[in-house]
Amino acid sequence: MYSCIVIGAGPGGLVSTKEILEQDAGTILCLERSQTIGGVFSNSYDGLKLTSSSVFSMFSDYWIGEDRKHHFWNKEEVLEYWEGYAKTYGVLDHIRFNSTVQSVSDQGESWKVALATGENFECKRLVLAIGNNNVVNYPVWHDNLKDITYSHSKDYLNSDNFKGKRVLVVGGGESGSDVAYEISAVAEKCWVSLRESTGWVVPRKRGEHASDVSTHRGIWNLPREYGEKLSPKILELERARNDPIFDALADLNEMVKTRYGIWGTYGTKTLALPKAIAHHGCEIVKDITEVNEGGKQLKTACGNRLEDVDAVVFCTGYKNRVSFMPKGLRECDPRQLYKHMFHGDLKERLAWVGWARPGFGSQFPIMEMQARYCAGVFAGTHKLPTRSEMTEVARHDMAVYEDQFEHNARRIRSLVDYFRYMDDIASLIGCQVPLNRYFWRHPLLWLKLVYGPMQATQFRLAGPGKKVALAHSFLCKMPVSSFNHIVKAGLRGRIYYLRKSLLSRITRVPPVSTKEKSGQSIDNA
């Protein structure tokens, strides 16, 4: 019997296996259905390029290589990085490839994992690291597409099959934007159907610098309500460029109708859709409400009719479902889990890794923090709260995220605030970033911590799992944000809240009595 079985050898499975090994949490086996590591990324479309920079996406203790600070990995490059990581930490020795899990059954004190080959394995603890990009999600109206072809972005490889056709792309997230851009470049006509918005669109780079270097504590440590003031300023600056691509970007971002603007939605970190609109005549339409002629004619919520449609590509996400799990665990709502990881009834017997999606930031550092906490729980370093406490915390977190993200939180059940979530898990591990200490003792490193990308290496400076010398060497290589509009907005925000705090204190000063005003005290009377 294994102490733990990890299902999936994508980035979540790799980092989970590595952390369990490093924290001596027992014997471990990682099961991967394909022949290689990488999970869904290894089978993604040909033109995939990550939307978070390599310096942001890297794991905390494995360097990206020199001259890659503002680089964005393509599919081959990120797989090469993960393979190097897995080799360095001895993870590959624990992976069994070509091992499709057929079913998982709860044996009470253990789990039985049955493979499609007929083999069975048993373990005390289980980690689900397959992510939630497995069971595709379609809108109901797709059932009426009888006379045209349709597909899901999960099966999209390139635009070859859409040359000269009239194509509707449904959904405008990061993969939807990339798909729309590739198709619009070769199609006769391309539309993109959006139910609400694309999220908040930002470019991968500004000049030669990765934009997410500005995803730092200098701005993101401000209260989320500041997004209401920040967002119009960003739109104003984008329009001031007098560039058709950034005009299209601003038009898309004006569709975001949330109380906190940029901080009330998720990021779409690519210019693909604005470029498709500006350069290839891609047209944004509303949600589809009516299907006619077997799909050849589609009607939108605002009354537009799309004529002579040849194909529809659905970039409509996935369901939170794991078909091989026991009946009560197949449908998983991440918001019902403790920190999107642990079930109140099963506690340390089962962990979900990779079921938290950041609005901005990168999902890979989140996976690593989850893996560190999970491994600590398995090793006995960390103790989970009681069932009732876990339920209450999950309920509280859900309320916080529904307040911040509103309808987006209710629709995208895995959506979290990257900064809140990372610091939250760090507090559970005990590896909070020692900002005050570094301000006085290491001011140059403090600058990197506050105005450099808030990635995973910061959380190796203190507490369990610390690697101080390694972290210092990596942090010294980190870029810092230029004195751009984001830094300036952060400074304005701090001045705003400082003044607000001072005014609040003044108004709370108790009134002075008549005798005190005249210089007389009760003692002197």
N, C-alpha and C positions, 0 to 999 in steps of 0.2 A: 504494500500500500504506500502511495506517495503522500507526503505531507501536503503537497499542493499540486494541482494541475491548472495550468494557464491555457485557455483556449484562444488561439489566434496569435500569429507571429507578425502582426503589424507593429507600428511604433508603440502602441500601448502594451502589447504582449511582450515585446522585447525589453522595454524598460521595467515592466513588472517582474519578469524573470530575473533580470539583472539585480534589481533591488532585493528580491527575496534571497537570491544567492549571497549578496553582499551583507545582508543583515542576518545571515545564518538562520533563516526561518524554516529550515528542513529540506528534505528531498523534493525535487521539483521536476515536472515534465511539462513541456510546452507542445501543444498539438496544433499543427497548421495543415489546412486542407490542400494547399497548393504545393508547388515544388520549390518555392522561394519565399523569402521574407517580404514584408511590405504590405500585406493585406490588400485592401481595396486600392491602395495607391499603385501597386504593381500591375493592376489590371485597368487602370484609368485611361482616359483618352490620350492620344498621341501627343497633343500639344500642351499637356499639363505643365503649368509652372506654379509653384507655391505662391500664395499671396502674402505670406509673412517671410521676412528676410532670413537668410541662413543664420545670422547672428542672434536673431530672436527665436528661431525655431530649433536651434541646437539643444542637445541635452546638456545639463549643467557641467558635466565632468568629462566631456569629449570634444576637443576643439575642432573647428570647422576647416582649419587650414588657413594659411596666410592669404591676404588680398581678397578675402571673401566677405568683408564686413557689410558691404552694400549689395551683395549678390542674392539672387533669388533662384533656388534650385529648380531644375526641371525634374522630370520623373526619374531619369537615369541617375542624376546626381544625388538626389535624396536617398535613393535605394543604396547607392554606393556608400553614403555616409552612415546609414543604419547598419549596413553589413560590417563596416569597419568598427563601429561601436560594439556590435554583437561579438565580433572576434576578439576585440580587446578585453571584454569582460567575461569571456567564456560562455556566452549565452548559446551559441550555435550547438555546443555539445549537448544541450538539454532540449533541443527542438526535434520533434519527429515530424517530418514532412509527409505529404500525401496521406494525411490522416483526417478524413472527414468525420466529424462527430455526428452520429445518427441520433442519439438520445442521451439525456442525462436524467438519472433517477435518484431520488433522495432515499438513502438507506437508514436515515435517522441519525446515526453517528458518523456517517460517511456519504460520499457521492459515488455512484457507479456511472462511468462514462463509456458508452458503447459506440464503437466506430462502424463505419459502413462496411469494413472488411470482416465484421463479426467479432473482432477483438474487444475485450473489456478491460478497463482500468479502474482502480478504486483510489480515492483520495479523501483526506480529511477536510481539505479546504479547496475552494474552486474560485478562479478568477475569470470572469467573462471580459475578454479584451478584444472582442470582434467589432466594437463600435456599433453605432446604430445606422450604418449605411448598407444594410443588407436587404431588408424587405421594402420594395419600392412603394411609393404612395402616388395614387392617381386621383384626380377629381372625378366625381360621379359621372360627369358628362362624357368621359372618354369611352364609355360603353356604347355610345351611339355612333362612334366612328367606324362605319361599316365599309365605306367605299374608298377610303384613303389609308395610307400607311401611318402608323404611329409607333413611337419608341420612347424609352426612358433614357435620361442622361447616363445612367449606369452602364448602358450598352453602347453609348456613343464612342466612336474612336476618332473619326475625322469627318470632314464635310463632303467627301467624294460622292456620296449617294444623293446629294442635294443640289448638284449643279443644274442651273437653269430652272429650278422648281420654285413653287410658291409655298413657303414654309412658315408655320407658326411655332414659335418657341414659347412654352408656358413656364413662367418663373424667371426671375432676374437676379438670383443670388450669384455667387462667384462662379460656379460651374455654368449656370444659365447664361451669364454674361459672356464667358469664353465661347460657349457653344453658339450663341447668337452672332458673335463677331465672326467666327469662322464660316458659319453658314451664310451670313449676309454678304460676305465677300464673293460668293460664287452663285448664290441663288438669284432667280429673277426678282423675287420679292421676299422680304423677311419681316414678320411682325413679332413683337414680344408682348405677351399678355401678362399684365400685372394685376393682381387682386388689390394690392395697396401700394407698395413701393418696392424698390430694390434694396432697401436698407440704406445706409449712408455710404455713398461712393467716395472712395479716396484712391489716388494713384499709388501704384507700387513704389514709384520713385518720384522725387522732386529734384530735377536736375540729375546729378550723379549720386544723390544720397537716398538711401531707403527711407521711405516716409515713416515707417514704424519705429525708427529711432526716436521719433517725437512721441511715441506712445510710452511716456515716462511718468515718473512720480511727480515731476514738476507741474504737470497739468492734471493728471488723473487722480491725484490725492485730494483734489477739491471736491466739495459737496456736489452731488449729481444734479442738483437744481441749477447749478451754474451753466449747465448745457443749454438752458433757455436763453442765456445771454451770449454764450459762445457760438452757437450754431449760426445765427444771422451774420455774425462777423466773418465766419469762414465763407459763407455764401457770397458775401460782398467781395471778399478778396478773390474768390474764384472767378467771378464775373469781370473783375477789373483786368483780367488777363487779356480780354478781347480775343479769345481763342475759341473757335467753334466746338472743340472737344470739351473744354471746361465750361462753356455755356450749356452744353448738353448735360454735363455732370451736375451743374447747379440746378438745371430744370428737374433732373431726377431727384436730387436731394430735397428740393422744395416739396416733393410729394410726401415726404416723411411727416406725418402728423402725430407727433408724440409730445408730451409735456416737456420732456427734457432734451428734445432735439436729437443730436448726435449720440447722447448718452441714454436715449430711450429706445434705441434700436440696435441692430447688428451692423457690422462693417462689411462692405463689399469692396475689397481692396484690389481693384483692377479697373483700368480705363477701357476695358474691352467693349462694354455696352455704349459708353459715350462715343467711342471711335466708330462703332457700328452705325450709330445714328448720324454722326457728322460726316463720315466718309462713304458709307454704303447705303444710305437711305433707309436704314432700319426704322421701323415705326412702332411706337409704344401704343398699345391699346389696353382697354380695361378687361376685366374678367369675362370669360365666355359664359353666356346665359342661354344660348339656343344653338342647337346643331341641326342643320338641314342638309338634305341631299347626301346623307351618309357621311357628312363631314366636309363636303366640298364647299359648303357655305356655312359660315359661323357668324353669330351675332354677339356683340359685346354688350356689357352693362350700360354703356352710354349710347347704344343704338347703332353703332357702326356695323357694317356688314363686310366680312372678309370673303371675297369671291374666288372661285377656282383654286381652292386650297388643295395642294398635293400631299402634304405631310405635316404631322405635328410631332414635335419633340418635347416631352415633358421633363422639365427640370424642377420637379415638385417635391423633392426630398424623399424621406423614408419614414417608415413606421417604427416605433420603438418596440420591436418584436423579435424574439429569438425562438424559432420554431422547434428547436431540439430540447428546450428546457421543459421541466414538468409543467403540467397544465396551469397551475396557479402562478407560474413565474414566466410564462411566455410573453404576456403583455406587460411591459415594464414602463412605468411612469417615473422618469428620473427625479421628478420633484417630490415624489413620495419617499425617496430614499434619503438616508442620512448622508448629507454632503454629496448627493448624487452617487453614492457608492455602496452603502450598506443597508440591508433590509432589517427592520426592527425585530422580526421574529427569528431570522437566521443569523444575525450578528456577524461574527468573524468567520462563519462557515462559508460565506459567499460574498464576493466583492465584484462590483462593476467598475471597470477602468476604461475611460474614454467616452463616458456618457455625459460629459459636461462640455458644452460648446461656448467658447467665449464670444461676446459681442465684438470686441476688438482684442488684439493680442494674438496669441497662437495657441492651438490646441495641444501641441507637443509638450511645452512646459507644464501644462495642467496635468497631462497624463503622468509626467514624471513625479509631480507632487502627490498625486493620488497613489502612485506606485510606492513612493517612500512611506506614506502614511499606512497603506495597506500592509506592506512588509513589516512595519513596526508593530502593527496590530497582531499579525501572524506570529511574530517573534516574541510577543509579550511585552515589548517596550512601551507600547501604548495600549490603553484600555478603553474600549468603547463604553459610552454611557448606557444607562438602563434603557429598556425598550420604550418606556414612556418618555424619557428624556430625548431619545432619538426621534420619536414621533413629533414631539413638541418643537425640536430644533428644525426638522424638515418643514413643519407647518410655518414656523417663523420665517425661514429662508424663502419659502414660496411667497409669502406675503410681501417680503422685501422686493423680490424680483418682479412680482406682479405690479407693485407700485412703480418701480423704475421702468420696466419694459412694457407695461400695460398689455395690449392685445398680443404683442409679440411673445411675451412670456407664456401666455395661455396657448398660443399656437405652436411655438417651438419649445417643447417641454425641457430640452436640454440646455437652453440658453442661460448663461450666467455672465456676471460682470467679472472680467478677467482679474482686475486688481483686487476687488473684494474677495474673490474666491481664492486666489493665490495666497494672500495674506491670512485668510481664514484657515486654510489648511496648514500654513506655516505655524500658526499659533497652536494648532493641535499637535504638530510634530515637535514644536519648541525650537524652530529654526528661524524665528523672525529676524529680519534684516536689522542689524544694530546701527541705525542711521545716526543717532546722537553720538555714539562712541566714535564713529568714523568722521563725523563733522569736526571733532577736536583733534583726533589722532592721525587721521589719514584724509585730509581735505581733498586731495586730488581724486582718491578713490570715492569719496563721498559724492563728488561731482558726477562720477560715472554712475553711481547708484541712483541719483536723483534725476539727472538729465541724460542718461544713457538709456537704452531699451531695458524695460523691466522684464528680464528673462530669468531663466532658472538658476544661473550661476550665483546670483545674489543670495540665494537661500542655502549656500554652502559655507557661509561665513561664521555661523554659530549653531550651537545645538547639536542634536543627534544627526550623524551623517555629515558633519562639517568636514570640509577639505580646504582649510584656510589658505595654504600656500598655493594650491592649484587654482582656487578661486581668485586670489590676488593676481596671479599671472594671466588669467583669462580676462579679468576685469580691466587690467591695464591696457589690453588690446582693444577694448570695446570703444566704439565711436560714441561721441556725445552729440546731442542736437545742436545745430547752429542756432544763432539768436534769431529764430524765425517767428512767424505769427503765432505758433503754438506756445513757444516759450513766453512771448510777450503777453499772450492771453492768460497764461498761468500766473504771471506776475501781477497783472491787473486783477485777477481773481483773488489773489492773496491780499492785495491792498483793499479790495472791496470787502472781504470778510473780516479783515482786521478793523476797518472803520465801523463795520456793522457791529462787531463785538464791543468796541469801545463805546459806541452810542448806546448799546444795550446796557452796559455797566453804568453809564451815567444816569440813564433813566431809572435804574434800580436803586440809586442812592437814596436812603430814607430822608424825608424832609427834616430840616433843622428847626428846632423849637424856637419860640419867640425869645425866651431867655438866652438860648445859645446864640441867637443872632445878635443880641445886644451885649454879648460878652459875659453874661451872668450865668453861672451854673447853680444847680440846686445846692451844692455844698457851700457856695459863697453867699447864698441868699440869707 
